[in-house]
Amino acid sequence: VLFLFCAALTEHKILFLSSSYQRLTDACRALLALMFPLKYSFTYVPILPAQLLEVLSTPTPFIIGVHSIFQSETQELLDVVIADLDGGTVNVPECVHISLLPEPLLQQTREALSMV
C-alpha cells in the first residue's frame, strides 16, 4: 500500500489488475482516499474497457484498473507499477524508482495503516 501511495504522490503510472470489477473500483477509490486532502489530477479510470487498452501506453501518469483477462497485454509495459489484486503482489519495474516517505513519517504511516 505504501509503494502505491508513494507512486501516486510522485506521479507514476499505476495499473490495478483483478478478475473482480468491484475489487478494481474499490482499490482505485481507496488509493485516492488515502491521498485526501490532495486531489489526483491525472487520468483516473477504475475500469478500463478492452477497446481502450492502448491508453496504457500514454506518457502521462494514471491510475487505471484492468480486468485480469488482459494481463498478457500489460506485460510489455515497462514504466508501469502493476498491482495484482488477486495475487496480492505489486510489481515495480527496474526503470521505475519510487521514493518512500522520510523516516519518522514512514513509521507513523505504517502504524496508522496497520490499525485499519
C-alpha positions as CSV (number, residue, x, y, z in Angstrom):
1,V,0.0,0.0,0.0
2,L,2.8,2.4,0.8
3,F,4.5,1.7,-2.6
4,L,1.3,2.5,-4.4
5,F,0.7,5.6,-2.2
6,C,4.2,6.9,-2.9
7,A,3.9,6.1,-6.6
8,A,0.7,8.1,-6.8
9,L,2.2,11.0,-5.0
10,T,5.3,11.0,-7.2
11,E,3.2,10.9,-10.4
12,H,3.9,7.3,-11.6
13,K,1.7,5.1,-13.7
14,I,-0.3,2.7,-11.6
15,L,-2.3,-0.3,-13.0
16,F,-4.6,-2.5,-11.0
17,L,-5.3,-6.0,-12.2
18,S,-8.2,-8.2,-10.9
19,S,-10.8,-10.6,-12.1
20,S,-13.4,-8.6,-10.0
21,Y,-14.7,-5.3,-11.2
22,Q,-15.8,-4.4,-7.7
23,R,-12.3,-5.1,-6.4
24,L,-10.8,-2.8,-9.1
25,T,-13.1,0.0,-8.3
26,D,-12.6,-0.3,-4.5
27,A,-8.8,-0.4,-4.9
28,C,-8.7,2.7,-7.2
29,R,-11.0,4.6,-4.9
30,A,-9.1,3.6,-1.8
31,L,-5.8,4.9,-3.2
32,L,-7.5,8.2,-4.0
33,A,-9.0,8.3,-0.5
34,L,-5.5,7.8,1.1
35,M,-4.3,10.8,-0.8
36,F,-7.0,13.1,0.8
37,P,-6.9,16.1,1.1
38,L,-4.7,16.1,-2.0
39,K,-6.6,15.7,-5.3
40,Y,-5.3,13.4,-8.0
41,S,-5.3,15.5,-11.2
42,F,-4.2,12.9,-13.8
43,T,-6.0,10.1,-15.7
44,Y,-8.2,8.0,-13.4
45,V,-10.2,5.1,-14.9
46,P,-11.3,2.5,-12.3
47,I,-12.4,0.0,-15.0
48,L,-10.8,0.4,-18.5
49,P,-12.8,-1.1,-21.3
50,A,-11.0,-3.6,-23.6
51,Q,-11.3,-1.3,-26.6
52,L,-9.2,1.4,-24.8
53,L,-6.2,-0.7,-23.8
54,E,-3.9,1.4,-25.9
55,V,-4.4,4.2,-23.3
56,L,-1.9,2.2,-21.1
57,S,0.9,3.4,-23.4
58,T,0.2,7.1,-22.7
59,P,3.2,9.1,-21.4
60,T,1.2,10.7,-18.6
61,P,0.7,9.4,-15.1
62,F,-2.5,7.4,-14.4
63,I,-4.4,5.2,-12.0
64,I,-6.2,2.6,-14.1
65,G,-8.0,-0.7,-13.4
66,V,-8.0,-3.5,-15.9
67,H,-9.6,-6.9,-15.8
68,S,-7.1,-9.7,-15.4
69,I,-8.2,-11.3,-18.7
70,F,-6.0,-8.7,-20.3
71,Q,-2.9,-9.3,-18.2
72,S,-0.9,-10.6,-21.2
73,E,-1.4,-7.2,-22.9
74,T,0.1,-5.4,-19.9
75,Q,3.3,-7.5,-19.7
76,E,5.1,-5.3,-22.2
77,L,4.6,-2.1,-20.2
78,L,8.0,-1.1,-18.9
79,D,7.2,2.0,-16.8
80,V,4.0,1.0,-15.1
81,V,3.6,-0.1,-11.4
82,I,1.3,-3.2,-11.6
83,A,-0.7,-4.2,-8.6
84,D,-2.2,-7.7,-8.9
85,L,-5.2,-7.6,-6.5
86,D,-6.0,-11.3,-7.0
87,G,-2.4,-12.4,-6.2
88,G,-1.6,-9.7,-3.7
89,T,1.6,-8.6,-5.4
90,V,2.9,-5.2,-6.5
91,N,5.4,-5.3,-9.4
92,V,7.7,-2.2,-9.7
93,P,9.8,-2.3,-12.9
94,E,13.5,-1.8,-12.6
95,C,13.4,1.5,-14.5
96,V,10.9,3.0,-12.0
97,H,12.3,4.5,-8.8
98,I,9.7,5.2,-6.1
99,S,10.9,7.4,-3.2
100,L,9.3,6.3,0.1
101,L,8.3,8.8,2.8
102,P,11.1,10.1,5.1
103,E,11.7,8.0,8.2
104,P,9.7,9.4,11.1
105,L,6.7,9.8,8.8
106,L,7.1,6.4,7.2
107,Q,6.9,4.6,10.5
108,Q,3.9,6.6,11.6
109,T,2.1,5.9,8.3
110,R,2.8,2.1,8.7
111,E,1.4,2.2,12.2
112,A,-1.7,4.1,11.1
113,L,-2.3,1.7,8.1
114,S,-1.9,-1.3,10.4
115,M,-4.8,0.0,12.5
116,V,-7.2,0.0,9.5
